[in-house]
Amino acid sequence: MQDLNANMGNEGITFCSWNVKGINEPIKRGKVLAHLKALKVDVAFIQETHLKKDAEHRLKAKWIDKAYHSSFTQKSRGVAILFRKGTLFKHTSTINDSDGRYIIVIGELNAQKMIFVNVYGPNFDSPLFFKKIFNTIPELAQHNLIIGGDLN
């Protein structure tokens, strides 16, 4: 496996996983996105966005290049993966969970095949939930895997 930081200079790639407990309200959303920007996060795994599908555009900010979101039908759950501008990410495909509990984003980061998984696990013991996620991840043998989230 090659070094993911090879094309990033000495700084490397910064990851962050954060359960934000809802970002529907504009002031809170602005504070969350501003804090991620201040931290210079390259890839952010956000849980409990509470955004419906038609509100995904709210994840956009000037410093964000790409945003991938899995929503639920109500203002609950929801996960997102955000990529900072300048992060060398090339998207291949996305797998969304209809319950807004996980998202799987497949692509290349710094020319390395990657699978990003963001999980908001149920707050009760559910081995079948995690088995379903791992059975859903495609081509694991050919990709590097990064998992973020709130696994409860």
SULDA-V481474 format. One line per field, one symbol per residue. ss: DSSP state (H for helix, E for strand, C for the rest). phi: phi as a letter, one per 30 degrees, with the letter a starting at -180 (. if undefined). A space follows every 50 residues. Layout:
# SULDA-V481474
ss->???
phi->???
This chain:
# SULDA-V481474
ss->CCCCCCCCCCCCCCEEEEECCCCCCHHHHHHHHHHHHHCCCCEEEEECCC CCHHHHHHHCCCCEEEEEEECCCCCCCCEEEEEECCCCEEEEEEEECCCC CEEEEEEEECCEEEEEEEEECCCCCCHHHHHHHHHHCCCHHHCEEEEEEE CC
phi->.ddddecciddicccbbbddhjbddeddeddddddddddhddbcccchdi cdedcdddddaedcdbbbbcccdcdahjbbbccdejddccdcabcccdci cabbcclbchicdbbcbcbcdddbdbedddddddddddhddcbdbbcbkc dh
